[in-house]
Amino acid sequence: MKTFERDEYINYRMEKAFETFDVAELLYNNAKWNSTINRLYYACFYAITALLVKNNIEAKSHSGVKS
């Protein structure tokens, strides 16, 4: 992955993380607990994916990111 593409991917994943966190906040404010937890999980997942790419760590699957 070229540096520009890498940076764009990192930015995209962080935007997804913040957007998903905002949705979690809306769900929380409406007492939708299970959905809140789901969205928080994915917000973290997107942010961690960005951090892995930033540090040149390749995860090929969802479980690879979790590991």
mmCIF file as Biopython writes it, N, C-alpha, C and O atoms, coordinates in Angstrom:
data_model
#
loop_
_atom_site.group_PDB
_atom_site.id
_atom_site.type_symbol
_atom_site.label_atom_id
_atom_site.label_alt_id
_atom_site.label_comp_id
_atom_site.label_asym_id
_atom_site.label_entity_id
_atom_site.label_seq_id
_atom_site.pdbx_PDB_ins_code
_atom_site.Cartn_x
_atom_site.Cartn_y
_atom_site.Cartn_z
_atom_site.occupancy
_atom_site.B_iso_or_equiv
_atom_site.auth_seq_id
_atom_site.auth_asym_id
_atom_site.pdbx_PDB_model_num
ATOM 1   N N  . MET A ? 1  ? 0.847   -1.169  0.000  1.0 0.0 1  A 1 
ATOM 2   C CA . MET A ? 1  ? 0.000   0.000   0.000  1.0 0.0 1  A 1 
ATOM 3   C C  . MET A ? 1  ? 0.896   1.237   0.000  1.0 0.0 1  A 1 
ATOM 4   O O  . MET A ? 1  ? 1.817   1.341   0.810  1.0 0.0 1  A 1 
ATOM 5   N N  . LYS A ? 2  ? 0.628   2.161   -0.897 1.0 0.0 2  A 1 
ATOM 6   C CA . LYS A ? 2  ? 1.399   3.406   -0.964 1.0 0.0 2  A 1 
ATOM 7   C C  . LYS A ? 2  ? 1.078   4.284   0.241  1.0 0.0 2  A 1 
ATOM 8   O O  . LYS A ? 2  ? 0.023   4.147   0.860  1.0 0.0 2  A 1 
ATOM 9   N N  . THR A ? 3  ? 1.994   5.181   0.563  1.0 0.0 3  A 1 
ATOM 10  C CA . THR A ? 3  ? 1.840   6.048   1.737  1.0 0.0 3  A 1 
ATOM 11  C C  . THR A ? 3  ? 0.542   6.838   1.678  1.0 0.0 3  A 1 
ATOM 12  O O  . THR A ? 3  ? -0.178  6.932   2.672  1.0 0.0 3  A 1 
ATOM 13  N N  . PHE A ? 4  ? 0.240   7.409   0.505  1.0 0.0 4  A 1 
ATOM 14  C CA . PHE A ? 4  ? -0.995  8.188   0.364  1.0 0.0 4  A 1 
ATOM 15  C C  . PHE A ? 4  ? -2.221  7.305   0.607  1.0 0.0 4  A 1 
ATOM 16  O O  . PHE A ? 4  ? -3.142  7.699   1.322  1.0 0.0 4  A 1 
ATOM 17  N N  . GLU A ? 5  ? -2.228  6.122   0.015  1.0 0.0 5  A 1 
ATOM 18  C CA . GLU A ? 5  ? -3.357  5.201   0.196  1.0 0.0 5  A 1 
ATOM 19  C C  . GLU A ? 5  ? -3.480  4.777   1.654  1.0 0.0 5  A 1 
ATOM 20  O O  . GLU A ? 5  ? -4.584  4.671   2.188  1.0 0.0 5  A 1 
ATOM 21  N N  . ARG A ? 6  ? -2.349  4.538   2.286  1.0 0.0 6  A 1 
ATOM 22  C CA . ARG A ? 6  ? -2.330  4.146   3.691  1.0 0.0 6  A 1 
ATOM 23  C C  . ARG A ? 6  ? -2.933  5.247   4.564  1.0 0.0 6  A 1 
ATOM 24  O O  . ARG A ? 6  ? -3.769  4.975   5.424  1.0 0.0 6  A 1 
ATOM 25  N N  . ASP A ? 7  ? -2.508  6.482   4.340  1.0 0.0 7  A 1 
ATOM 26  C CA . ASP A ? 7  ? -3.024  7.611   5.111  1.0 0.0 7  A 1 
ATOM 27  C C  . ASP A ? 7  ? -4.522  7.809   4.887  1.0 0.0 7  A 1 
ATOM 28  O O  . ASP A ? 7  ? -5.264  8.110   5.822  1.0 0.0 7  A 1 
ATOM 29  N N  . GLU A ? 8  ? -4.956  7.638   3.640  1.0 0.0 8  A 1 
ATOM 30  C CA . GLU A ? 8  ? -6.381  7.755   3.332  1.0 0.0 8  A 1 
ATOM 31  C C  . GLU A ? 8  ? -7.179  6.666   4.036  1.0 0.0 8  A 1 
ATOM 32  O O  . GLU A ? 8  ? -8.263  6.921   4.562  1.0 0.0 8  A 1 
ATOM 33  N N  . TYR A ? 9  ? -6.645  5.464   4.045  1.0 0.0 9  A 1 
ATOM 34  C CA . TYR A ? 9  ? -7.311  4.345   4.720  1.0 0.0 9  A 1 
ATOM 35  C C  . TYR A ? 9  ? -7.407  4.596   6.222  1.0 0.0 9  A 1 
ATOM 36  O O  . TYR A ? 9  ? -8.449  4.355   6.831  1.0 0.0 9  A 1 
ATOM 37  N N  . ILE A ? 10 ? -6.328  5.076   6.812  1.0 0.0 10 A 1 
ATOM 38  C CA . ILE A ? 10 ? -6.318  5.389   8.243  1.0 0.0 10 A 1 
ATOM 39  C C  . ILE A ? 10 ? -7.366  6.456   8.554  1.0 0.0 10 A 1 
ATOM 40  O O  . ILE A ? 10 ? -8.129  6.321   9.511  1.0 0.0 10 A 1 
ATOM 41  N N  . ASN A ? 11 ? -7.402  7.507   7.753  1.0 0.0 11 A 1 
ATOM 42  C CA . ASN A ? 11 ? -8.392  8.571   7.954  1.0 0.0 11 A 1 
ATOM 43  C C  . ASN A ? 11 ? -9.816  8.045   7.819  1.0 0.0 11 A 1 
ATOM 44  O O  . ASN A ? 11 ? -10.692 8.399   8.609  1.0 0.0 11 A 1 
ATOM 45  N N  . TYR A ? 12 ? -10.044 7.199   6.815  1.0 0.0 12 A 1 
ATOM 46  C CA . TYR A ? 12 ? -11.371 6.616   6.599  1.0 0.0 12 A 1 
ATOM 47  C C  . TYR A ? 12 ? -11.795 5.797   7.811  1.0 0.0 12 A 1 
ATOM 48  O O  . TYR A ? 12 ? -12.920 5.939   8.289  1.0 0.0 12 A 1 
ATOM 49  N N  . ARG A ? 13 ? -10.909 4.943   8.312  1.0 0.0 13 A 1 
ATOM 50  C CA . ARG A ? 13 ? -11.239 4.102   9.454  1.0 0.0 13 A 1 
ATOM 51  C C  . ARG A ? 13 ? -11.498 4.932   10.706 1.0 0.0 13 A 1 
ATOM 52  O O  . ARG A ? 13 ? -12.391 4.605   11.487 1.0 0.0 13 A 1 
ATOM 53  N N  . MET A ? 14 ? -10.736 5.994   10.908 1.0 0.0 14 A 1 
ATOM 54  C CA . MET A ? 14 ? -10.962 6.848   12.076 1.0 0.0 14 A 1 
ATOM 55  C C  . MET A ? 14 ? -12.281 7.604   11.948 1.0 0.0 14 A 1 
ATOM 56  O O  . MET A ? 14 ? -12.987 7.780   12.941 1.0 0.0 14 A 1 
ATOM 57  N N  . GLU A ? 15 ? -12.619 8.049   10.754 1.0 0.0 15 A 1 
ATOM 58  C CA . GLU A ? 15 ? -13.918 8.688   10.544 1.0 0.0 15 A 1 
ATOM 59  C C  . GLU A ? 15 ? -15.040 7.715   10.868 1.0 0.0 15 A 1 
ATOM 60  O O  . GLU A ? 15 ? -16.025 8.084   11.507 1.0 0.0 15 A 1 
ATOM 61  N N  . LYS A ? 16 ? -14.888 6.460   10.424 1.0 0.0 16 A 1 
ATOM 62  C CA . LYS A ? 16 ? -15.885 5.435   10.736 1.0 0.0 16 A 1 
ATOM 63  C C  . LYS A ? 16 ? -15.967 5.205   12.240 1.0 0.0 16 A 1 
ATOM 64  O O  . LYS A ? 16 ? -17.058 5.016   12.778 1.0 0.0 16 A 1 
ATOM 65  N N  . ALA A ? 17 ? -14.841 5.220   12.916 1.0 0.0 17 A 1 
ATOM 66  C CA . ALA A ? 17 ? -14.825 5.019   14.361 1.0 0.0 17 A 1 
ATOM 67  C C  . ALA A ? 17 ? -15.600 6.130   15.067 1.0 0.0 17 A 1 
ATOM 68  O O  . ALA A ? 17 ? -16.424 5.855   15.939 1.0 0.0 17 A 1 
ATOM 69  N N  . PHE A ? 18 ? -15.340 7.374   14.697 1.0 0.0 18 A 1 
ATOM 70  C CA . PHE A ? 18 ? -16.030 8.498   15.334 1.0 0.0 18 A 1 
ATOM 71  C C  . PHE A ? 18 ? -17.520 8.510   14.992 1.0 0.0 18 A 1 
ATOM 72  O O  . PHE A ? 18 ? -18.356 8.783   15.854 1.0 0.0 18 A 1 
ATOM 73  N N  . GLU A ? 19 ? -17.847 8.218   13.745 1.0 0.0 19 A 1 
ATOM 74  C CA . GLU A ? 19 ? -19.249 8.165   13.330 1.0 0.0 19 A 1 
ATOM 75  C C  . GLU A ? 19 ? -19.990 7.062   14.103 1.0 0.0 19 A 1 
ATOM 76  O O  . GLU A ? 19 ? -21.106 7.272   14.579 1.0 0.0 19 A 1 
ATOM 77  N N  . THR A ? 20 ? -19.376 5.924   14.217 1.0 0.0 20 A 1 
ATOM 78  C CA . THR A ? 20 ? -19.994 4.802   14.922 1.0 0.0 20 A 1 
ATOM 79  C C  . THR A ? 20 ? -20.132 5.109   16.407 1.0 0.0 20 A 1 
ATOM 80  O O  . THR A ? 20 ? -21.123 4.725   17.028 1.0 0.0 20 A 1 
ATOM 81  N N  . PHE A ? 21 ? -19.154 5.795   16.980 1.0 0.0 21 A 1 
ATOM 82  C CA . PHE A ? 21 ? -19.254 6.221   18.375 1.0 0.0 21 A 1 
ATOM 83  C C  . PHE A ? 21 ? -20.436 7.174   18.564 1.0 0.0 21 A 1 
ATOM 84  O O  . PHE A ? 21 ? -21.161 7.074   19.554 1.0 0.0 21 A 1 
ATOM 85  N N  . ASP A ? 22 ? -20.632 8.099   17.617 1.0 0.0 22 A 1 
ATOM 86  C CA . ASP A ? 22 ? -21.763 9.026   17.697 1.0 0.0 22 A 1 
ATOM 87  C C  . ASP A ? 22 ? -23.093 8.274   17.679 1.0 0.0 22 A 1 
ATOM 88  O O  . ASP A ? 22 ? -24.022 8.627   18.405 1.0 0.0 22 A 1 
ATOM 89  N N  . VAL A ? 23 ? -23.177 7.244   16.852 1.0 0.0 23 A 1 
ATOM 90  C CA . VAL A ? 23 ? -24.390 6.421   16.800 1.0 0.0 23 A 1 
ATOM 91  C C  . VAL A ? 23 ? -24.582 5.706   18.137 1.0 0.0 23 A 1 
ATOM 92  O O  . VAL A ? 23 ? -25.705 5.609   18.632 1.0 0.0 23 A 1 
ATOM 93  N N  . ALA A ? 24 ? -23.505 5.210   18.717 1.0 0.0 24 A 1 
ATOM 94  C CA . ALA A ? 24 ? -23.590 4.556   20.025 1.0 0.0 24 A 1 
ATOM 95  C C  . ALA A ? 24 ? -24.134 5.515   21.073 1.0 0.0 24 A 1 
ATOM 96  O O  . ALA A ? 24 ? -24.922 5.127   21.934 1.0 0.0 24 A 1 
ATOM 97  N N  . GLU A ? 25 ? -23.715 6.748   20.994 1.0 0.0 25 A 1 
ATOM 98  C CA . GLU A ? 25 ? -24.199 7.750   21.948 1.0 0.0 25 A 1 
ATOM 99  C C  . GLU A ? 25 ? -25.707 7.979   21.799 1.0 0.0 25 A 1 
ATOM 100 O O  . GLU A ? 25 ? -26.424 8.116   22.790 1.0 0.0 25 A 1 
ATOM 101 N N  . LEU A ? 26 ? -26.172 8.019   20.561 1.0 0.0 26 A 1 
ATOM 102 C CA . LEU A ? 26 ? -27.616 8.165   20.321 1.0 0.0 26 A 1 
ATOM 103 C C  . LEU A ? 26 ? -28.382 6.963   20.882 1.0 0.0 26 A 1 
ATOM 104 O O  . LEU A ? 26 ? -29.423 7.118   21.520 1.0 0.0 26 A 1 
ATOM 105 N N  . LEU A ? 27 ? -27.861 5.795   20.640 1.0 0.0 27 A 1 
ATOM 106 C CA . LEU A ? 27 ? -28.507 4.581   21.150 1.0 0.0 27 A 1 
ATOM 107 C C  . LEU A ? 27 ? -28.507 4.570   22.681 1.0 0.0 27 A 1 
ATOM 108 O O  . LEU A ? 27 ? -29.502 4.196   23.302 1.0 0.0 27 A 1 
ATOM 109 N N  . TYR A ? 28 ? -27.408 4.973   23.273 1.0 0.0 28 A 1 
ATOM 110 C CA . TYR A ? 28 ? -27.302 5.049   24.731 1.0 0.0 28 A 1 
ATOM 111 C C  . TYR A ? 28 ? -28.355 6.001   25.307 1.0 0.0 28 A 1 
ATOM 112 O O  . TYR A ? 28 ? -29.016 5.691   26.298 1.0 0.0 28 A 1 
ATOM 113 N N  . ASN A ? 29 ? -28.496 7.156   24.669 1.0 0.0 29 A 1 
ATOM 114 C CA . ASN A ? 29 ? -29.466 8.151   25.141 1.0 0.0 29 A 1 
ATOM 115 C C  . ASN A ? 29 ? -30.905 7.665   25.022 1.0 0.0 29 A 1 
ATOM 116 O O  . ASN A ? 29 ? -31.810 8.227   25.638 1.0 0.0 29 A 1 
ATOM 117 N N  . ASN A ? 30 ? -31.111 6.620   24.229 1.0 0.0 30 A 1 
ATOM 118 C CA . ASN A ? 30 ? -32.440 6.042   24.057 1.0 0.0 30 A 1 
ATOM 119 C C  . ASN A ? 30 ? -32.558 4.665   24.719 1.0 0.0 30 A 1 
ATOM 120 O O  . ASN A ? 30 ? -33.457 3.886   24.402 1.0 0.0 30 A 1 
ATOM 121 N N  . ALA A ? 31 ? -31.638 4.381   25.639 1.0 0.0 31 A 1 
ATOM 122 C CA . ALA A ? 31 ? -31.653 3.150   26.443 1.0 0.0 31 A 1 
ATOM 123 C C  . ALA A ? 31 ? -31.663 1.877   25.593 1.0 0.0 31 A 1 
ATOM 124 O O  . ALA A ? 31 ? -32.306 0.894   25.961 1.0 0.0 31 A 1 
ATOM 125 N N  . LYS A ? 32 ? -30.967 1.889   24.480 1.0 0.0 32 A 1 
ATOM 126 C CA . LYS A ? 32 ? -30.828 0.710   23.615 1.0 0.0 32 A 1 
ATOM 127 C C  . LYS A ? 32 ? -29.480 0.070   23.917 1.0 0.0 32 A 1 
ATOM 128 O O  . LYS A ? 32 ? -28.524 0.209   23.155 1.0 0.0 32 A 1 
ATOM 129 N N  . TRP A ? 33 ? -29.423 -0.632  25.041 1.0 0.0 33 A 1 
ATOM 130 C CA . TRP A ? 33 ? -28.155 -1.086  25.604 1.0 0.0 33 A 1 
ATOM 131 C C  . TRP A ? 33 ? -27.391 -2.067  24.713 1.0 0.0 33 A 1 
ATOM 132 O O  . TRP A ? 33 ? -26.195 -1.878  24.490 1.0 0.0 33 A 1 
ATOM 133 N N  . ASN A ? 34 ? -28.041 -3.094  24.207 1.0 0.0 34 A 1 
ATOM 134 C CA . ASN A ? 34 ? -27.338 -4.070  23.374 1.0 0.0 34 A 1 
ATOM 135 C C  . ASN A ? 34 ? -26.785 -3.440  22.103 1.0 0.0 34 A 1 
ATOM 136 O O  . ASN A ? 34 ? -25.657 -3.726  21.702 1.0 0.0 34 A 1 
ATOM 137 N N  . SER A ? 35 ? -27.567 -2.599  21.485 1.0 0.0 35 A 1 
ATOM 138 C CA . SER A ? 35 ? -27.107 -1.928  20.271 1.0 0.0 35 A 1 
ATOM 139 C C  . SER A ? 35 ? -25.993 -0.932  20.580 1.0 0.0 35 A 1 
ATOM 140 O O  . SER A ? 35 ? -25.080 -0.747  19.775 1.0 0.0 35 A 1 
ATOM 141 N N  . THR A ? 36 ? -26.070 -0.294  21.742 1.0 0.0 36 A 1 
ATOM 142 C CA . THR A ? 36 ? -25.000 0.613   22.166 1.0 0.0 36 A 1 
ATOM 143 C C  . THR A ? 36 ? -23.683 -0.136  22.276 1.0 0.0 36 A 1 
ATOM 144 O O  . THR A ? 36 ? -22.658 0.318   21.769 1.0 0.0 36 A 1 
ATOM 145 N N  . ILE A ? 37 ? -23.716 -1.278  22.938 1.0 0.0 37 A 1 
ATOM 146 C CA . ILE A ? 37 ? -22.501 -2.076  23.104 1.0 0.0 37 A 1 
ATOM 147 C C  . ILE A ? 37 ? -21.966 -2.528  21.748 1.0 0.0 37 A 1 
ATOM 148 O O  . ILE A ? 37 ? -20.757 -2.499  21.516 1.0 0.0 37 A 1 
ATOM 149 N N  . ASN A ? 38 ? -22.854 -2.943  20.860 1.0 0.0 38 A 1 
ATOM 150 C CA . ASN A ? 38 ? -22.439 -3.362  19.522 1.0 0.0 38 A 1 
ATOM 151 C C  . ASN A ? 38 ? -21.728 -2.231  18.787 1.0 0.0 38 A 1 
ATOM 152 O O  . ASN A ? 38 ? -20.669 -2.448  18.197 1.0 0.0 38 A 1 
ATOM 153 N N  . ARG A ? 39 ? -22.290 -1.042  18.817 1.0 0.0 39 A 1 
ATOM 154 C CA . ARG A ? 39 ? -21.686 0.094   18.119 1.0 0.0 39 A 1 
ATOM 155 C C  . ARG A ? 39 ? -20.370 0.512   18.767 1.0 0.0 39 A 1 
ATOM 156 O O  . ARG A ? 39 ? -19.441 0.912   18.065 1.0 0.0 39 A 1 
ATOM 157 N N  . LEU A ? 40 ? -20.274 0.426   20.095 1.0 0.0 40 A 1 
ATOM 158 C CA . LEU A ? 40 ? -19.010 0.735   20.769 1.0 0.0 40 A 1 
ATOM 159 C C  . LEU A ? 40 ? -17.928 -0.266  20.375 1.0 0.0 40 A 1 
ATOM 160 O O  . LEU A ? 40 ? -16.774 0.106   20.162 1.0 0.0 40 A 1 
ATOM 161 N N  . TYR A ? 41 ? -18.308 -1.528  20.282 1.0 0.0 41 A 1 
ATOM 162 C CA . TYR A ? 41 ? -17.367 -2.562  19.850 1.0 0.0 41 A 1 
ATOM 163 C C  . TYR A ? 41 ? -16.809 -2.209  18.467 1.0 0.0 41 A 1 
ATOM 164 O O  . TYR A ? 41 ? -15.598 -2.250  18.251 1.0 0.0 41 A 1 
ATOM 165 N N  . TYR A ? 42 ? -17.702 -1.863  17.537 1.0 0.0 42 A 1 
ATOM 166 C CA . TYR A ? 42 ? -17.245 -1.562  16.184 1.0 0.0 42 A 1 
ATOM 167 C C  . TYR A ? 42 ? -16.484 -0.244  16.109 1.0 0.0 42 A 1 
ATOM 168 O O  . TYR A ? 42 ? -15.579 -0.111  15.286 1.0 0.0 42 A 1 
ATOM 169 N N  . ALA A ? 43 ? -16.823 0.718   16.934 1.0 0.0 43 A 1 
ATOM 170 C CA . ALA A ? 43 ? -16.047 1.962   16.971 1.0 0.0 43 A 1 
ATOM 171 C C  . ALA A ? 43 ? -14.609 1.651   17.364 1.0 0.0 43 A 1 
ATOM 172 O O  . ALA A ? 43 ? -13.668 2.170   16.764 1.0 0.0 43 A 1 
ATOM 173 N N  . CYS A ? 44 ? -14.446 0.803   18.373 1.0 0.0 44 A 1 
ATOM 174 C CA . CYS A ? 44 ? -13.103 0.385   18.793 1.0 0.0 44 A 1 
ATOM 175 C C  . CYS A ? 44 ? -12.417 -0.424  17.704 1.0 0.0 44 A 1 
ATOM 176 O O  . CYS A ? 44 ? -11.228 -0.240  17.442 1.0 0.0 44 A 1 
ATOM 177 N N  . PHE A ? 45 ? -13.153 -1.306  17.081 1.0 0.0 45 A 1 
ATOM 178 C CA . PHE A ? 45 ? -12.606 -2.140  16.012 1.0 0.0 45 A 1 
ATOM 179 C C  . PHE A ? 45 ? -12.052 -1.275  14.877 1.0 0.0 45 A 1 
ATOM 180 O O  . PHE A ? 45 ? -10.944 -1.516  14.397 1.0 0.0 45 A 1 
ATOM 181 N N  . TYR A ? 46 ? -12.817 -0.273  14.449 1.0 0.0 46 A 1 
ATOM 182 C CA . TYR A ? 46 ? -12.357 0.611   13.368 1.0 0.0 46 A 1 
ATOM 183 C C  . TYR A ? 46 ? -11.118 1.394   13.781 1.0 0.0 46 A 1 
ATOM 184 O O  . TYR A ? 46 ? -10.188 1.545   12.989 1.0 0.0 46 A 1 
ATOM 185 N N  . ALA A ? 47 ? -11.097 1.889   15.006 1.0 0.0 47 A 1 
ATOM 186 C CA . ALA A ? 47 ? -9.943  2.654   15.483 1.0 0.0 47 A 1 
ATOM 187 C C  . ALA A ? 47 ? -8.705  1.763   15.589 1.0 0.0 47 A 1 
ATOM 188 O O  . ALA A ? 47 ? -7.609  2.177   15.211 1.0 0.0 47 A 1 
ATOM 189 N N  . ILE A ? 48 ? -8.872  0.562   16.093 1.0 0.0 48 A 1 
ATOM 190 C CA . ILE A ? 48 ? -7.741  -0.362  16.215 1.0 0.0 48 A 1 
ATOM 191 C C  . ILE A ? 48 ? -7.214  -0.748  14.840 1.0 0.0 48 A 1 
ATOM 192 O O  . ILE A ? 48 ? -6.003  -0.858  14.644 1.0 0.0 48 A 1 
ATOM 193 N N  . THR A ? 49 ? -8.119  -0.954  13.891 1.0 0.0 49 A 1 
ATOM 194 C CA . THR A ? 49 ? -7.692  -1.255  12.521 1.0 0.0 49 A 1 
ATOM 195 C C  . THR A ? 49 ? -6.810  -0.132  11.984 1.0 0.0 49 A 1 
ATOM 196 O O  . THR A ? 49 ? -5.783  -0.389  11.356 1.0 0.0 49 A 1 
ATOM 197 N N  . ALA A ? 50 ? -7.210  1.102   12.231 1.0 0.0 50 A 1 
ATOM 198 C CA . ALA A ? 50 ? -6.416  2.254   11.788 1.0 0.0 50 A 1 
ATOM 199 C C  . ALA A ? 50 ? -5.047  2.265   12.464 1.0 0.0 50 A 1 
ATOM 200 O O  . ALA A ? 50 ? -4.032  2.517   11.815 1.0 0.0 50 A 1 
ATOM 201 N N  . LEU A ? 51 ? -5.021  1.993   13.763 1.0 0.0 51 A 1 
ATOM 202 C CA . LEU A ? 51 ? -3.748  1.974   14.486 1.0 0.0 51 A 1 
ATOM 203 C C  . LEU A ? 51 ? -2.820  0.863   13.993 1.0 0.0 51 A 1 
ATOM 204 O O  . LEU A ? 51 ? -1.609  1.060   13.893 1.0 0.0 51 A 1 
ATOM 205 N N  . LEU A ? 52 ? -3.379  -0.284  13.691 1.0 0.0 52 A 1 
ATOM 206 C CA . LEU A ? 52 ? -2.559  -1.373  13.169 1.0 0.0 52 A 1 
ATOM 207 C C  . LEU A ? 52 ? -1.918  -0.984  11.843 1.0 0.0 52 A 1 
ATOM 208 O O  . LEU A ? 52 ? -0.725  -1.207  11.637 1.0 0.0 52 A 1 
ATOM 209 N N  . VAL A ? 53 ? -2.702  -0.407  10.953 1.0 0.0 53 A 1 
ATOM 210 C CA . VAL A ? 53 ? -2.177  0.018   9.651  1.0 0.0 53 A 1 
ATOM 211 C C  . VAL A ? 53 ? -1.122  1.101   9.847  1.0 0.0 53 A 1 
ATOM 212 O O  . VAL A ? 53 ? -0.075  1.078   9.201  1.0 0.0 53 A 1 
ATOM 213 N N  . LYS A ? 54 ? -1.397  2.039   10.730 1.0 0.0 54 A 1 
ATOM 214 C CA . LYS A ? 54 ? -0.430  3.117   10.996 1.0 0.0 54 A 1 
ATOM 215 C C  . LYS A ? 54 ? 0.909   2.563   11.469 1.0 0.0 54 A 1 
ATOM 216 O O  . LYS A ? 54 ? 1.959   3.130   11.169 1.0 0.0 54 A 1 
ATOM 217 N N  . ASN A ? 55 ? 0.872   1.453   12.208 1.0 0.0 55 A 1 
ATOM 218 C CA . ASN A ? 55 ? 2.090   0.849   12.733 1.0 0.0 55 A 1 
ATOM 219 C C  . ASN A ? 55 ? 2.588   -0.318  11.884 1.0 0.0 55 A 1 
ATOM 220 O O  . ASN A ? 55 ? 3.385   -1.139  12.338 1.0 0.0 55 A 1 
ATOM 221 N N  . ASN A ? 56 ? 2.102   -0.377  10.641 1.0 0.0 56 A 1 
ATOM 222 C CA . ASN A ? 56 ? 2.526   -1.396  9.674  1.0 0.0 56 A 1 
ATOM 223 C C  . ASN A ? 56 ? 2.316   -2.825  10.168 1.0 0.0 56 A 1 
ATOM 224 O O  . ASN A ? 56 ? 3.137   -3.708  9.921  1.0 0.0 56 A 1 
ATOM 225 N N  . ILE A ? 57 ? 1.215   -3.034  10.863 1.0 0.0 57 A 1 
ATOM 226 C CA . ILE A ? 57 ? 0.852   -4.373  11.322 1.0 0.0 57 A 1 
ATOM 227 C C  . ILE A ? 57 ? -0.337  -4.817  10.466 1.0 0.0 57 A 1 
ATOM 228 O O  . ILE A ? 57 ? -1.369  -4.147  10.418 1.0 0.0 57 A 1 
ATOM 229 N N  . GLU A ? 58 ? -0.174  -5.948  9.800  1.0 0.0 58 A 1 
ATOM 230 C CA . GLU A ? 58 ? -1.187  -6.425  8.880  1.0 0.0 58 A 1 
ATOM 231 C C  . GLU A ? 58 ? -2.066  -7.482  9.563  1.0 0.0 58 A 1 
ATOM 232 O O  . GLU A ? 58 ? -1.571  -8.490  10.066 1.0 0.0 58 A 1 
ATOM 233 N N  . ALA A ? 59 ? -3.357  -7.231  9.568  1.0 0.0 59 A 1 
ATOM 234 C CA . ALA A ? 59 ? -4.334  -8.211  10.057 1.0 0.0 59 A 1 
ATOM 235 C C  . ALA A ? 59 ? -5.233  -8.559  8.883  1.0 0.0 59 A 1 
ATOM 236 O O  . ALA A ? 59 ? -5.852  -7.675  8.290  1.0 0.0 59 A 1 
ATOM 237 N N  . LYS A ? 60 ? -5.308  -9.831  8.547  1.0 0.0 60 A 1 
ATOM 238 C CA . LYS A ? 60 ? -6.039  -10.241 7.348  1.0 0.0 60 A 1 
ATOM 239 C C  . LYS A ? 60 ? -7.502  -10.567 7.609  1.0 0.0 60 A 1 
ATOM 240 O O  . LYS A ? 60 ? -8.260  -10.800 6.668  1.0 0.0 60 A 1 
ATOM 241 N N  . SER A ? 61 ? -7.912  -10.587 8.879  1.0 0.0 61 A 1 
ATOM 242 C CA . SER A ? 61 ? -9.287  -10.942 9.184  1.0 0.0 61 A 1 
ATOM 243 C C  . SER A ? 61 ? -9.750  -10.210 10.447 1.0 0.0 61 A 1 
ATOM 244 O O  . SER A ? 61 ? -8.966  -9.574  11.152 1.0 0.0 61 A 1 
ATOM 245 N N  . HIS A ? 62 ? -11.033 -10.325 10.697 1.0 0.0 62 A 1 
ATOM 246 C CA . HIS A ? 62 ? -11.612 -9.727  11.896 1.0 0.0 62 A 1 
ATOM 247 C C  . HIS A ? 62 ? -10.959 -10.328 13.141 1.0 0.0 62 A 1 
ATOM 248 O O  . HIS A ? 62 ? -10.589 -9.605  14.067 1.0 0.0 62 A 1 
ATOM 249 N N  . SER A ? 63 ? -10.823 -11.627 13.156 1.0 0.0 63 A 1 
ATOM 250 C CA . SER A ? 63 ? -10.190 -12.273 14.316 1.0 0.0 63 A 1 
ATOM 251 C C  . SER A ? 63 ? -8.706  -11.903 14.417 1.0 0.0 63 A 1 
ATOM 252 O O  . SER A ? 63 ? -8.142  -11.892 15.511 1.0 0.0 63 A 1 
ATOM 253 N N  . GLY A ? 64 ? -8.080  -11.604 13.288 1.0 0.0 64 A 1 
ATOM 254 C CA . GLY A ? 64 ? -6.697  -11.154 13.310 1.0 0.0 64 A 1 
ATOM 255 C C  . GLY A ? 64 ? -6.551  -9.803  13.986 1.0 0.0 64 A 1 
ATOM 256 O O  . GLY A ? 64 ? -5.571  -9.561  14.690 1.0 0.0 64 A 1 
ATOM 257 N N  . VAL A ? 65 ? -7.514  -8.927  13.777 1.0 0.0 65 A 1 
ATOM 258 C CA . VAL A ? 65 ? -7.507  -7.625  14.443 1.0 0.0 65 A 1 
ATOM 259 C C  . VAL A ? 65 ? -7.705  -7.821  15.939 1.0 0.0 65 A 1 
ATOM 260 O O  . VAL A ? 65 ? -7.039  -7.176  16.749 1.0 0.0 65 A 1 
ATOM 261 N N  . LYS A ? 66 ? -8.611  -8.701  16.301 1.0 0.0 66 A 1 
ATOM 262 C CA . LYS A ? 66 ? -8.876  -8.971  17.723 1.0 0.0 66 A 1 
ATOM 263 C C  . LYS A ? 66 ? -7.643  -9.559  18.412 1.0 0.0 66 A 1 
ATOM 264 O O  . LYS A ? 66 ? -7.398  -9.298  19.590 1.0 0.0 66 A 1 
ATOM 265 N N  . SER A ? 67 ? -6.890  -10.333 17.687 1.0 0.0 67 A 1 
ATOM 266 C CA . SER A ? 67 ? -5.691  -10.951 18.273 1.0 0.0 67 A 1 
ATOM 267 C C  . SER A ? 67 ? -4.627  -9.908  18.512 1.0 0.0 67 A 1 
ATOM 268 O O  . SER A ? 67 ? -3.544  -10.231 18.999 1.0 0.0 67 A 1 
#
